[in-house]
Amino acid sequence: MSPRLRPVLMLVVAAGLIFGLSGRWTDPWLWAWLLVWTGGFAYGISTIGDDLARERFAPPEPGADRAALRFIRLTAIGHVVLGALDAGRWHLLPVPTPLRVAGLVGMALFGALVFKAMVANRFFSAVVRVQRERGHQVVDVGPYEMVRHPGYLGMILSVPCSGLVLGSWLAVGLALLYSALMLRRVVFEDGFLRTNLEGYAEYRTRVRYRLVPGLW
């Protein structure tokens, strides 16, 4: 399968999950959720090269953090499943409309940060590895001038917002677990790159913060 078709398939699966599990094919919130992510993926896919598309969506090796990555992916999928079931069928822990609006705005903004980081960094991989065959080097342009892991920042914030848009505090709770796993991945990857990527230790002295300028 072409690497560029993988995110399309991901969106098709996500659409099937939220509409099929919720049973609410005309729900405007679910359509808004899908359209925001579709727009982000369309922007990302259309602006990156084929080599980055392969690295991002079909990396050639599982990377140094493959066990943890499985849990990250499961929680990401799980928050969609829980959100669809709770909002459409269970109605256990609904989210008030004003918070769903805030979540939609946040999901769009923080999701845009993820794709902006992807466009700026031609080594933006799904796995933790040094891409020697692609001439891997430190990227310090765009959002990487301010923090060392802007893509992860976008992921950490956008997925809980996604849970809000889906309309379920159950989904938000699982999304927060996802964010905690991503925070651990930031620490792991930062240490891995410091040890294994030439120039990264010096980059850490110039860009001091991992995620939040002035804080961490």
Z-matrix of the N, CA and C atoms (Angstrom, degrees):
N
C 1 1.462
C 2 1.524 1 110.37
N 3 1.326 2 116.95 1 136.53
C 4 1.456 3 121.38 2 177.22
C 5 1.530 4 110.50 3 -61.28
N 6 1.364 5 117.36 4 136.66
C 7 1.470 6 119.09 5 178.83
C 8 1.520 7 112.99 6 -56.69
N 9 1.324 8 117.27 7 -30.52
C 10 1.468 9 119.66 8 -179.92
C 11 1.521 10 112.45 9 -73.02
N 12 1.335 11 117.17 10 -18.75
C 13 1.462 12 119.98 11 177.84
C 14 1.522 13 112.05 12 -83.79
N 15 1.327 14 117.21 13 -19.60
C 16 1.463 15 120.09 14 -177.57
C 17 1.531 16 112.39 15 -61.29
N 18 1.354 17 119.30 16 -48.47
C 19 1.471 18 117.59 17 178.31
C 20 1.524 19 112.86 18 -64.39
N 21 1.343 20 116.73 19 -30.42
C 22 1.464 21 119.53 20 175.68
C 23 1.521 22 109.65 21 -64.00
N 24 1.334 23 115.92 22 -44.37
C 25 1.461 24 119.99 23 177.81
C 26 1.530 25 110.80 24 -62.89
N 27 1.345 26 116.71 25 -39.14
C 28 1.458 27 120.84 26 177.92
C 29 1.525 28 110.78 27 -59.01
N 30 1.326 29 116.93 28 -43.17
C 31 1.460 30 120.77 29 179.71
C 32 1.519 31 111.75 30 -67.63
N 33 1.329 32 116.92 31 -38.17
C 34 1.463 33 120.42 32 177.93
C 35 1.526 34 109.95 33 -63.44
N 36 1.336 35 116.38 34 -43.44
C 37 1.461 36 120.38 35 178.47
C 38 1.527 37 110.27 36 -64.01
N 39 1.342 38 116.43 37 -43.52
C 40 1.466 39 120.44 38 179.28
C 41 1.523 40 111.08 39 -61.15
N 42 1.332 41 116.34 40 -42.44
C 43 1.467 42 120.00 41 178.51
C 44 1.522 43 110.85 42 -62.86
N 45 1.332 44 116.05 43 -42.84
C 46 1.460 45 119.08 44 177.96
C 47 1.517 46 112.35 45 -62.23
N 48 1.333 47 116.29 46 -38.10
C 49 1.461 48 120.12 47 179.36
C 50 1.525 49 111.61 48 -66.07
N 51 1.344 50 116.52 49 -51.36
C 52 1.468 51 117.16 50 -173.02
C 53 1.528 52 112.00 51 -70.38
N 54 1.331 53 117.45 52 -37.63
C 55 1.457 54 118.91 53 -179.03
C 56 1.530 55 111.68 54 -81.11
N 57 1.335 56 116.04 55 -39.81
C 58 1.449 57 119.18 56 -179.12
C 59 1.520 58 112.62 57 -69.42
N 60 1.330 59 117.27 58 -45.94
C 61 1.459 60 120.35 59 -177.80
C 62 1.525 61 112.16 60 -72.63
N 63 1.328 62 116.69 61 -34.51
C 64 1.463 63 118.97 62 -179.65
C 65 1.522 64 112.05 63 -79.48
N 66 1.344 65 116.44 64 -29.17
C 67 1.456 66 120.41 65 -175.53
C 68 1.520 67 113.13 66 71.08
N 69 1.343 68 116.37 67 19.07
C 70 1.465 69 120.12 68 -175.05
C 71 1.531 70 108.96 69 -122.25
N 72 1.326 71 115.85 70 78.94
C 73 1.462 72 121.79 71 -174.05
C 74 1.533 73 112.80 72 -72.21
N 75 1.309 74 117.57 73 -16.42
C 76 1.473 75 119.99 74 -179.00
C 77 1.526 76 112.20 75 -108.38
N 78 1.311 77 118.37 76 10.46
C 79 1.464 78 121.75 77 -178.14
C 80 1.530 79 109.70 78 -68.69
N 81 1.334 80 118.94 79 118.02
C 82 1.479 81 120.45 80 -177.52
C 83 1.522 82 112.91 81 -65.05
N 84 1.341 83 118.05 82 -29.97
C 85 1.462 84 120.25 83 178.51
C 86 1.526 85 111.24 84 -65.67
N 87 1.306 86 116.50 85 -41.66
C 88 1.464 87 119.55 86 179.65
C 89 1.521 88 111.06 87 -67.68
N 90 1.330 89 116.57 88 -37.50
C 91 1.460 90 119.49 89 176.27
C 92 1.527 91 111.30 90 -67.45
N 93 1.335 92 116.73 91 -38.35
C 94 1.465 93 119.72 92 177.26
C 95 1.523 94 110.36 93 -63.35
N 96 1.339 95 116.55 94 -42.74
C 97 1.470 96 121.44 95 177.16
C 98 1.532 97 110.36 96 -56.69
N 99 1.330 98 115.61 97 -48.89
C 100 1.460 99 120.22 98 -177.46
C 101 1.525 100 111.53 99 -66.13
N 102 1.311 101 117.95 100 -41.31
C 103 1.464 102 120.89 101 -177.50
C 104 1.525 103 111.92 102 -67.26
N 105 1.333 104 117.82 103 -37.35
C 106 1.467 105 119.84 104 178.19
C 107 1.524 106 110.62 105 -63.44
N 108 1.326 107 116.75 106 -47.38
C 109 1.457 108 118.63 107 -179.78
C 110 1.527 109 111.67 108 -68.44
N 111 1.326 110 117.15 109 -35.67
C 112 1.465 111 119.87 110 177.21
C 113 1.520 112 110.57 111 -62.37
N 114 1.347 113 116.68 112 -43.09
C 115 1.456 114 119.98 113 178.42
C 116 1.510 115 112.24 114 -62.60
N 117 1.331 116 117.22 115 -41.06
C 118 1.456 117 120.56 116 178.72
C 119 1.512 118 112.50 117 -64.53
N 120 1.330 119 116.90 118 -46.50
C 121 1.457 120 119.97 119 179.19
C 122 1.524 121 111.32 120 -65.02
N 123 1.330 122 117.05 121 -38.10
C 124 1.467 123 119.88 122 178.79
C 125 1.525 124 110.66 123 -62.44
N 126 1.327 125 116.62 124 -42.19
C 127 1.465 126 120.51 125 177.41
C 128 1.526 127 110.48 126 -62.82
N 129 1.337 128 116.41 127 -47.36
C 130 1.453 129 119.41 128 -178.26
C 131 1.516 130 112.84 129 -62.83
N 132 1.324 131 116.77 130 -47.87
C 133 1.460 132 120.46 131 -177.45
C 134 1.524 133 111.81 132 -63.89
N 135 1.332 134 116.49 133 -36.80
C 136 1.467 135 119.84 134 -176.30
C 137 1.517 136 113.27 135 -76.81
N 138 1.325 137 118.20 136 -14.58
C 139 1.464 138 119.94 137 -174.40
C 140 1.522 139 114.37 138 -112.57
N 141 1.330 140 118.51 139 -3.55
C 142 1.452 141 120.22 140 178.05
C 143 1.518 142 109.85 141 -106.71
N 144 1.333 143 115.64 142 156.88
C 145 1.449 144 120.86 143 179.54
C 146 1.521 145 112.11 144 -79.41
N 147 1.338 146 115.28 145 170.96
C 148 1.459 147 120.14 146 -178.26
C 149 1.525 148 111.76 147 -64.49
N 150 1.359 149 116.77 148 -35.81
C 151 1.465 150 118.29 149 -178.39
C 152 1.523 151 111.23 150 -66.28
N 153 1.330 152 117.96 151 -39.53
C 154 1.456 153 120.71 152 177.74
C 155 1.527 154 110.91 153 -70.85
N 156 1.324 155 117.13 154 -36.20
C 157 1.472 156 119.58 155 176.93
C 158 1.524 157 110.31 156 -59.89
N 159 1.332 158 116.90 157 -41.49
C 160 1.463 159 120.27 158 177.92
C 161 1.523 160 110.69 159 -64.87
N 162 1.338 161 115.92 160 -43.80
C 163 1.463 162 120.01 161 -178.30
C 164 1.523 163 111.58 162 -66.51
N 165 1.321 164 116.33 163 -39.74
C 166 1.459 165 120.05 164 -177.05
C 167 1.522 166 112.59 165 -73.64
N 168 1.323 167 116.40 166 -42.91
C 169 1.462 168 119.57 167 -171.49
C 170 1.530 169 114.09 168 -107.01
N 171 1.344 170 117.63 169 -11.85
C 172 1.466 171 119.94 170 177.96
C 173 1.526 172 109.16 171 -150.53
N 174 1.344 173 117.94 172 63.07
C 175 1.464 174 120.49 173 -177.81
C 176 1.527 175 111.11 174 -61.25
N 177 1.339 176 117.42 175 148.84
C 178 1.471 177 120.64 176 -174.19
C 179 1.522 178 114.40 177 -76.68
N 180 1.332 179 118.48 178 -9.93
C 181 1.463 180 121.11 179 179.00
C 182 1.527 181 109.54 180 -145.70
N 183 1.337 182 117.50 181 158.31
C 184 1.466 183 119.50 182 -174.72
C 185 1.516 184 115.11 183 -74.19
N 186 1.329 185 118.05 184 -15.14
C 187 1.455 186 120.24 185 176.77
C 188 1.515 187 113.52 186 85.11
N 189 1.342 188 115.09 187 176.35
C 190 1.461 189 121.54 188 -172.61
C 191 1.520 190 113.35 189 -82.73
N 192 1.326 191 118.23 190 -11.36
C 193 1.460 192 121.53 191 -174.71
C 194 1.525 193 110.84 192 -125.15
N 195 1.328 194 116.19 193 38.36
C 196 1.463 195 120.35 194 -169.22
C 197 1.523 196 113.35 195 -67.75
N 198 1.343 197 118.15 196 -34.78
C 199 1.464 198 119.22 197 -179.33
C 200 1.525 199 110.84 198 -64.84
N 201 1.327 200 116.67 199 -46.85
C 202 1.466 201 120.50 200 179.41
C 203 1.521 202 111.19 201 -65.05
N 204 1.346 203 116.67 202 -32.95
C 205 1.463 204 119.91 203 -178.85
C 206 1.526 205 111.24 204 -62.57
N 207 1.322 206 117.14 205 -32.96
C 208 1.471 207 120.28 206 177.96
C 209 1.530 208 110.45 207 -61.66
N 210 1.317 209 116.75 208 -43.69
C 211 1.468 210 120.11 209 179.25
C 212 1.525 211 111.30 210 -67.26
N 213 1.326 212 116.83 211 -37.71
C 214 1.460 213 120.45 212 177.56
C 215 1.521 214 110.34 213 -60.07
N 216 1.319 215 116.13 214 -46.24
C 217 1.464 216 120.25 215 -179.12
C 218 1.523 217 111.56 216 -67.50
N 219 1.322 218 117.22 217 -37.83
C 220 1.464 219 120.03 218 178.45
C 221 1.526 220 111.84 219 -64.37
N 222 1.337 221 116.98 220 -41.12
C 223 1.466 222 118.77 221 179.49
C 224 1.528 223 110.73 222 -68.97
N 225 1.333 224 117.06 223 -34.80
C 226 1.467 225 119.66 224 177.88
C 227 1.527 226 110.44 225 -63.17
N 228 1.332 227 116.45 226 -46.92
C 229 1.468 228 120.25 227 178.12
C 230 1.524 229 110.36 228 -67.27
N 231 1.328 230 115.89 229 -39.93
C 232 1.455 231 120.48 230 -176.73
C 233 1.513 232 113.36 231 -62.69
N 234 1.336 233 117.31 232 -35.99
C 235 1.471 234 118.16 233 -179.10
C 236 1.529 235 110.59 234 -67.85
N 237 1.338 236 116.82 235 -30.96
C 238 1.469 237 120.07 236 176.21
C 239 1.526 238 110.21 237 -69.56
N 240 1.328 239 116.39 238 -44.27
C 241 1.468 240 120.53 239 -179.71
C 242 1.524 241 110.54 240 -62.52
N 243 1.333 242 117.06 241 -49.40
C 244 1.464 243 120.39 242 179.76
C 245 1.525 244 111.31 243 -62.39
N 246 1.332 245 115.44 244 -42.34
C 247 1.459 246 119.11 245 -179.23
C 248 1.508 247 112.23 246 -61.58
N 249 1.333 248 116.60 247 -43.55
C 250 1.461 249 120.34 248 -179.42
C 251 1.531 250 111.07 249 -65.82
N 252 1.325 251 116.79 250 -44.38
C 253 1.460 252 120.24 251 -179.15
C 254 1.525 253 111.67 252 -66.39
N 255 1.333 254 116.55 253 -44.04
C 256 1.460 255 119.77 254 -176.78
C 257 1.526 256 111.27 255 -68.68
N 258 1.343 257 115.95 256 -46.84
C 259 1.464 258 119.08 257 -177.25
C 260 1.522 259 112.19 258 -69.33
N 261 1.334 260 116.85 259 -33.87
C 262 1.458 261 119.22 260 -174.55
C 263 1.507 262 115.85 261 -94.03
N 264 1.350 263 116.66 262 -29.25
C 265 1.464 264 118.49 263 -171.55
C 266 1.535 265 113.60 264 -128.41
N 267 1.332 266 117.33 265 -42.09
C 268 1.459 267 118.79 266 -172.93
C 269 1.526 268 112.83 267 -84.69
N 270 1.339 269 116.18 268 -44.05
C 271 1.471 270 122.25 269 -178.26
C 272 1.533 271 111.54 270 57.35
N 273 1.334 272 116.19 271 41.02
C 274 1.463 273 120.78 272 -177.59
C 275 1.525 274 111.86 273 -79.89
N 276 1.326 275 115.98 274 -50.91
C 277 1.464 276 120.27 275 -175.83
C 278 1.526 277 109.74 276 -133.14
N 279 1.335 278 117.81 277 74.55
C 280 1.473 279 120.67 278 -177.88
C 281 1.528 280 112.30 279 -71.65
N 282 1.315 281 114.97 280 153.07
C 283 1.465 282 122.44 281 178.67
C 284 1.525 283 109.01 282 -99.84
N 285 1.341 284 119.17 283 132.32
C 286 1.470 285 120.84 284 178.04
C 287 1.532 286 111.90 285 -60.53
N 288 1.311 287 115.15 286 150.19
C 289 1.465 288 120.87 287 -176.51
C 290 1.535 289 113.64 288 -55.96
N 291 1.345 290 120.43 289 -44.78
C 292 1.480 291 118.56 290 179.87
C 293 1.533 292 112.81 291 -58.08
N 294 1.332 293 116.57 292 -36.32
C 295 1.462 294 119.00 293 178.21
C 296 1.523 295 111.77 294 -72.43
N 297 1.313 296 117.41 295 -30.48
C 298 1.462 297 119.93 296 175.57
C 299 1.531 298 110.08 297 -67.37
N 300 1.321 299 116.96 298 -37.94
C 301 1.467 300 120.74 299 176.11
C 302 1.525 301 109.95 300 -62.64
N 303 1.344 302 115.92 301 -47.83
C 304 1.461 303 120.17 302 178.56
C 305 1.523 304 110.99 303 -60.21
N 306 1.337 305 115.88 304 -39.98
C 307 1.452 306 119.93 305 178.21
C 308 1.514 307 112.83 306 -63.23
N 309 1.331 308 116.64 307 -38.76
C 310 1.462 309 120.31 308 179.68
C 311 1.527 310 110.63 309 -64.63
N 312 1.331 311 116.19 310 -43.48
C 313 1.472 312 119.94 311 177.95
C 314 1.524 313 110.04 312 -63.18
N 315 1.343 314 115.96 313 -46.90
C 316 1.454 315 119.45 314 -179.71
C 317 1.514 316 112.58 315 -63.02
N 318 1.328 317 116.82 316 -41.69
C 319 1.458 318 120.63 317 179.33
C 320 1.526 319 110.77 318 -60.54
N 321 1.324 320 116.81 319 -41.51
C 322 1.465 321 120.55 320 179.32
C 323 1.524 322 111.20 321 -66.39
N 324 1.328 323 117.17 322 -45.12
C 325 1.463 324 120.96 323 -177.03
C 326 1.524 325 111.92 324 -68.50
N 327 1.331 326 116.25 325 -48.80
C 328 1.461 327 119.26 326 -177.26
C 329 1.522 328 111.29 327 -73.21
N 330 1.336 329 116.60 328 -31.68
C 331 1.451 330 118.92 329 173.15
C 332 1.522 331 111.37 330 -64.33
N 333 1.331 332 116.58 331 -38.29
C 334 1.465 333 120.25 332 177.24
C 335 1.521 334 111.06 333 -61.90
N 336 1.343 335 116.79 334 -35.24
C 337 1.466 336 120.10 335 177.34
C 338 1.520 337 111.06 336 -62.83
N 339 1.331 338 116.93 337 -39.74
C 340 1.463 339 120.38 338 177.54
C 341 1.526 340 110.29 339 -59.09
N 342 1.318 341 116.73 340 -48.98
C 343 1.460 342 119.62 341 -176.49
C 344 1.528 343 111.90 342 -72.28
N 345 1.326 344 117.29 343 -30.09
C 346 1.466 345 120.45 344 174.97
C 347 1.524 346 110.32 345 -65.35
N 348 1.335 347 116.10 346 -41.27
C 349 1.458 348 120.08 347 177.22
C 350 1.529 349 110.74 348 -64.81
N 351 1.327 350 116.52 349 -38.91
C 352 1.456 351 120.49 350 178.72
C 353 1.522 352 111.42 351 -61.96
N 354 1.321 353 116.26 352 -42.23
C 355 1.459 354 120.57 353 -179.32
C 356 1.536 355 110.84 354 -67.80
N 357 1.336 356 116.69 355 -37.38
C 358 1.465 357 120.52 356 -178.31
C 359 1.521 358 112.55 357 -73.25
N 360 1.329 359 116.78 358 -28.36
C 361 1.462 360 121.49 359 -171.86
C 362 1.521 361 110.07 360 -115.01
N 363 1.316 362 117.34 361 104.30
C 364 1.462 363 121.05 362 -178.47
C 365 1.527 364 112.75 363 -72.56
N 366 1.333 365 117.57 364 -0.52
C 367 1.463 366 122.11 365 176.40
C 368 1.535 367 111.52 366 -111.87
N 369 1.327 368 116.42 367 21.95
C 370 1.463 369 122.93 368 -176.42
C 371 1.522 370 109.15 369 -72.61
N 372 1.317 371 116.37 370 92.46
C 373 1.465 372 121.18 371 -172.64
C 374 1.519 373 111.81 372 -100.96
N 375 1.329 374 115.16 373 160.03
C 376 1.455 375 120.59 374 174.07
C 377 1.516 376 111.86 375 -80.22
N 378 1.333 377 117.51 376 -13.84
C 379 1.463 378 121.60 377 -176.40
C 380 1.527 379 109.46 378 -125.42
N 381 1.331 380 114.88 379 161.80
C 382 1.469 381 120.85 380 179.45
C 383 1.527 382 108.17 381 -89.97
N 384 1.320 383 115.95 382 107.67
C 385 1.462 384 120.40 383 178.54
C 386 1.514 385 109.59 384 -161.90
N 387 1.325 386 117.11 385 161.73
C 388 1.454 387 122.39 386 171.66
C 389 1.521 388 107.44 387 -96.64
N 390 1.313 389 117.04 388 121.52
C 391 1.462 390 123.10 389 -172.93
C 392 1.531 391 110.08 390 -90.77
N 393 1.309 392 115.66 391 70.35
C 394 1.466 393 120.07 392 -174.98
C 395 1.524 394 112.13 393 -62.15
N 396 1.331 395 116.25 394 -34.17
C 397 1.467 396 119.34 395 -178.92
C 398 1.523 397 111.76 396 -69.51
N 399 1.336 398 118.00 397 -14.01
C 400 1.463 399 122.67 398 178.94
C 401 1.531 400 112.05 399 -108.85
N 402 1.340 401 115.93 400 10.67
C 403 1.458 402 119.29 401 179.35
C 404 1.526 403 112.81 402 68.11
N 405 1.308 404 116.76 403 42.47
C 406 1.470 405 122.87 404 -174.88
C 407 1.531 406 111.03 405 -54.30
N 408 1.317 407 115.54 406 130.51
C 409 1.455 408 121.89 407 176.81
C 410 1.525 409 109.34 408 -146.22
N 411 1.317 410 115.23 409 166.14
C 412 1.457 411 121.02 410 -179.09
C 413 1.525 412 109.91 411 -66.07
N 414 1.329 413 116.64 412 136.68
C 415 1.465 414 123.48 413 174.30
C 416 1.522 415 107.81 414 -107.49
N 417 1.333 416 116.32 415 125.49
C 418 1.470 417 120.18 416 -178.07
C 419 1.526 418 111.99 417 -134.06
N 420 1.335 419 116.07 418 32.90
C 421 1.456 420 121.20 419 179.36
C 422 1.523 421 109.56 420 -115.54
N 423 1.331 422 115.00 421 167.19
C 424 1.466 423 119.14 422 179.31
C 425 1.516 424 110.79 423 61.31
N 426 1.334 425 118.08 424 -136.90
C 427 1.468 426 120.18 425 -178.45
C 428 1.522 427 113.09 426 -65.90
N 429 1.347 428 117.39 427 -16.88
C 430 1.461 429 120.80 428 178.97
C 431 1.526 430 112.25 429 -74.51
N 432 1.318 431 117.69 430 -7.16
C 433 1.460 432 120.59 431 171.97
C 434 1.519 433 112.00 432 -74.79
N 435 1.343 434 116.97 433 -21.56
C 436 1.468 435 121.65 434 -175.14
C 437 1.523 436 112.38 435 -101.98
N 438 1.330 437 117.08 436 -44.73
C 439 1.466 438 121.47 437 178.12
C 440 1.520 439 108.49 438 -137.55
N 441 1.341 440 115.54 439 159.75
C 442 1.458 441 119.31 440 -174.24
C 443 1.525 442 113.47 441 -82.62
N 444 1.332 443 117.29 442 -19.46
C 445 1.469 444 119.69 443 -176.05
C 446 1.536 445 110.84 444 -135.61
N 447 1.320 446 118.18 445 61.81
C 448 1.479 447 119.78 446 -177.64
C 449 1.518 448 113.16 447 -65.10
N 450 1.338 449 117.86 448 -32.40
C 451 1.459 450 119.80 449 178.98
C 452 1.519 451 111.48 450 -63.83
N 453 1.317 452 116.02 451 -42.37
C 454 1.464 453 119.52 452 177.65
C 455 1.525 454 111.03 453 -65.70
N 456 1.321 455 117.30 454 -37.10
C 457 1.464 456 119.70 455 177.06
C 458 1.528 457 110.10 456 -58.24
N 459 1.330 458 116.19 457 -45.05
C 460 1.459 459 119.63 458 178.26
C 461 1.512 460 112.63 459 -61.92
N 462 1.331 461 116.94 460 -40.55
C 463 1.464 462 120.25 461 179.48
C 464 1.529 463 111.39 462 -66.93
N 465 1.322 464 116.20 463 -44.13
C 466 1.463 465 121.16 464 -177.91
C 467 1.523 466 111.33 465 -59.49
N 468 1.332 467 117.25 466 -36.06
C 469 1.459 468 120.96 467 -176.94
C 470 1.526 469 113.14 468 -92.06
N 471 1.319 470 117.92 469 -32.15
C 472 1.466 471 119.66 470 -173.62
C 473 1.525 472 112.56 471 -74.33
N 474 1.325 473 118.21 472 -32.46
C 475 1.468 474 119.18 473 -175.54
C 476 1.535 475 111.95 474 -71.74
N 477 1.339 476 120.78 475 -42.64
C 478 1.474 477 117.68 476 171.54
C 479 1.524 478 112.84 477 -60.08
N 480 1.330 479 116.83 478 -36.16
C 481 1.470 480 119.04 479 174.95
C 482 1.521 481 110.59 480 -62.82
N 483 1.319 482 116.75 481 -36.37
C 484 1.464 483 121.18 482 176.24
C 485 1.523 484 110.75 483 -59.70
N 486 1.343 485 116.45 484 -42.28
C 487 1.457 486 120.08 485 177.33
C 488 1.514 487 112.39 486 -60.43
N 489 1.347 488 116.52 487 -38.52
C 490 1.463 489 120.47 488 176.75
C 491 1.529 490 111.13 489 -63.39
N 492 1.330 491 116.45 490 -43.42
C 493 1.466 492 120.29 491 -179.48
C 494 1.526 493 110.63 492 -63.71
N 495 1.314 494 116.83 493 -39.96
C 496 1.457 495 120.16 494 178.13
C 497 1.527 496 111.35 495 -64.47
N 498 1.337 497 116.48 496 -22.03
C 499 1.458 498 119.87 497 172.50
C 500 1.509 499 115.44 498 91.43
N 501 1.341 500 116.89 499 26.64
C 502 1.464 501 119.60 500 -176.04
C 503 1.522 502 110.68 501 -138.96
N 504 1.339 503 115.96 502 125.98
C 505 1.460 504 119.50 503 173.99
C 506 1.521 505 111.23 504 -68.68
N 507 1.334 506 118.20 505 -25.14
C 508 1.460 507 119.97 506 173.50
C 509 1.523 508 110.31 507 -61.55
N 510 1.321 509 115.92 508 -43.65
C 511 1.462 510 120.46 509 178.19
C 512 1.530 511 110.86 510 -65.32
N 513 1.322 512 116.71 511 -39.44
C 514 1.466 513 120.21 512 178.01
C 515 1.528 514 110.25 513 -62.19
N 516 1.334 515 116.57 514 -42.60
C 517 1.456 516 120.17 515 179.76
C 518 1.515 517 112.31 516 -60.34
N 519 1.330 518 117.39 517 -44.83
C 520 1.461 519 119.96 518 178.53
C 521 1.524 520 110.59 519 -68.98
N 522 1.339 521 116.72 520 -34.04
C 523 1.463 522 120.39 521 176.79
C 524 1.529 523 111.29 522 -64.22
N 525 1.319 524 116.96 523 -34.68
C 526 1.465 525 119.99 524 177.20
C 527 1.534 526 111.09 525 -68.02
N 528 1.335 527 116.59 526 -33.91
C 529 1.466 528 119.41 527 172.62
C 530 1.528 529 109.95 528 -63.23
N 531 1.321 530 116.50 529 -43.23
C 532 1.474 531 120.89 530 174.20
C 533 1.525 532 110.39 531 -54.48
N 534 1.325 533 117.10 532 -46.98
C 535 1.464 534 120.93 533 -178.63
C 536 1.522 535 111.01 534 -62.23
N 537 1.340 536 117.04 535 -39.34
C 538 1.466 537 120.21 536 178.17
C 539 1.529 538 110.68 537 -63.92
N 540 1.331 539 116.97 538 -41.34
C 541 1.465 540 120.40 539 176.89
C 542 1.527 541 111.14 540 -64.17
N 543 1.317 542 116.69 541 -36.23
C 544 1.461 543 120.09 542 178.14
C 545 1.531 544 111.84 543 -69.31
N 546 1.319 545 116.84 544 -35.82
C 547 1.467 546 119.64 545 175.46
C 548 1.525 547 110.50 546 -61.32
N 549 1.331 548 116.65 547 -42.94
C 550 1.459 549 119.97 548 176.20
C 551 1.532 550 110.88 549 -61.70
N 552 1.334 551 116.55 550 -37.77
C 553 1.470 552 120.24 551 179.45
C 554 1.521 553 111.03 552 -66.32
N 555 1.319 554 117.74 553 -36.85
C 556 1.466 555 121.07 554 176.67
C 557 1.525 556 110.08 555 -57.61
N 558 1.330 557 116.65 556 -47.72
C 559 1.467 558 120.84 557 -179.90
C 560 1.527 559 109.98 558 -62.65
N 561 1.337 560 116.66 559 -45.22
C 562 1.461 561 120.79 560 -179.32
C 563 1.527 562 111.10 561 -61.72
N 564 1.339 563 116.47 562 -50.09
C 565 1.467 564 119.58 563 -176.14
C 566 1.522 565 111.91 564 -66.70
N 567 1.329 566 116.39 565 -36.91
C 568 1.456 567 119.15 566 179.54
C 569 1.532 568 110.65 567 -61.55
N 570 1.334 569 116.27 568 -43.50
C 571 1.451 570 119.78 569 177.46
C 572 1.516 571 112.50 570 -67.47
N 573 1.336 572 116.59 571 -38.65
C 574 1.465 573 120.86 572 178.92
C 575 1.532 574 110.69 573 -62.19
N 576 1.312 575 116.99 574 -46.33
C 577 1.462 576 120.40 575 -178.87
C 578 1.526 577 111.52 576 -67.89
N 579 1.318 578 117.11 577 -36.81
C 580 1.468 579 119.93 578 177.83
C 581 1.525 580 110.57 579 -59.34
N 582 1.330 581 116.13 580 -37.43
C 583 1.461 582 121.03 581 -177.09
C 584 1.520 583 112.33 582 -82.35
N 585 1.327 584 117.22 583 -34.12
C 586 1.464 585 119.87 584 -166.69
C 587 1.526 586 115.65 585 -113.15
N 588 1.333 587 118.81 586 -17.89
C 589 1.470 588 120.37 587 -176.87
C 590 1.518 589 110.12 588 -105.98
N 591 1.308 590 116.56 589 120.48
C 592 1.456 591 121.49 590 -179.62
C 593 1.532 592 110.62 591 -61.12
N 594 1.321 593 115.95 592 131.42
C 595 1.458 594 121.92 593 177.97
C 596 1.506 595 114.37 594 91.71
N 597 1.360 596 117.22 595 -10.54
C 598 1.463 597 118.51 596 -176.13
C 599 1.523 598 112.12 597 -72.88
N 600 1.321 599 117.16 598 -35.40
C 601 1.466 600 119.79 599 178.79
C 602 1.527 601 110.25 600 -61.38
N 603 1.327 602 116.66 601 -41.07
C 604 1.468 603 120.26 602 178.24
C 605 1.523 604 111.00 603 -68.37
N 606 1.344 605 116.03 604 -37.25
C 607 1.471 606 120.77 605 176.77
C 608 1.528 607 110.54 606 -60.43
N 609 1.318 608 117.43 607 -37.55
C 610 1.466 609 121.34 608 178.59
C 611 1.530 610 111.75 609 -62.53
N 612 1.327 611 116.87 610 -30.38
C 613 1.466 612 118.53 611 178.64
C 614 1.521 613 111.69 612 -76.14
N 615 1.337 614 117.39 613 -26.04
C 616 1.467 615 121.16 614 179.55
C 617 1.531 616 111.73 615 -86.31
N 618 1.325 617 116.23 616 -41.27
C 619 1.466 618 122.03 617 178.27
C 620 1.526 619 106.02 618 -112.54
N 621 1.308 620 116.62 619 98.35
C 622 1.465 621 121.70 620 -166.15
C 623 1.519 622 113.96 621 -78.83
N 624 1.312 623 117.81 622 -21.26
C 625 1.461 624 119.31 623 -169.48
C 626 1.527 625 111.48 624 -109.32
N 627 1.329 626 115.00 625 139.80
C 628 1.452 627 120.86 626 -179.63
C 629 1.532 628 111.93 627 -73.20
N 630 1.349 629 115.59 628 -50.91
C 631 1.467 630 119.70 629 -172.22
C 632 1.511 631 113.98 630 -126.86
N 633 1.324 632 118.01 631 -41.52
C 634 1.469 633 121.77 632 -172.01
C 635 1.531 634 109.70 633 -122.88
N 636 1.329 635 117.87 634 113.34
C 637 1.468 636 120.13 635 -179.86
C 638 1.527 637 111.54 636 -55.05
N 639 1.316 638 114.97 637 131.74
C 640 1.451 639 121.03 638 177.86
C 641 1.503 640 115.10 639 82.02
N 642 1.345 641 117.43 640 -5.44
C 643 1.473 642 120.18 641 -176.28
C 644 1.527 643 112.14 642 -124.11
N 645 1.329 644 118.34 643 -58.54
C 646 1.459 645 120.23 644 -175.37
C 647 1.531 646 111.05 645 -154.96
